[in-house]
């Protein structure tokens, strides 16, 4: 679990999204006692990720240049997007950076 958390933290730092999340939403130690801190952290992280998704575009070529983006993400980056589409793009970008953490299955070739 420590390696997984370390990999997550490195991806967050590499993408620059660490600056987008409040201090209380950054990865924290596990809650082995089950006193509810994990659930509160999940709720806070979900709220903060939703705020990122509904904000301005998080795409930056320097940040996302070495990240494998799905075809749908790449196609959206080529278009002039409306607000709802921009939210979809931000969500896709987060999913492309954090597929395991967000439970995203990799694309399979047709």
C-alpha positions, 0 to 999 in steps of 0.5 A: 500500500505504501508503494501505491500511495507513493506512486499516487503522490508522485503523479499528483506532484508531477501533474501540478494538481497538488496546487489545486487540492487543499492541504486536507485533501492530499494523500494522508496515512491510512486509518487502520483504526476505522475511526472515520477519517478515511471516509471524511478524506474520501468525501473531501477529495471527491468534493475537491476533484469535482471542483477541479472538474467544473473549473477551467481547463486543467490541460497544460501541454508541459504537464500532460505531455508525457502522460498517455491520453486516451483517444477521446481525451486527445480528440476533445483537446482538438475542439473548441469546447462548451462548459459541459464538454470542458467538464468532461475533458477535465474528468478525462484528464484526471482519469488518464493521470490516475486510472487505478485510483479512479477505477478506470479500465485501460482502452482496448484496441478495436 
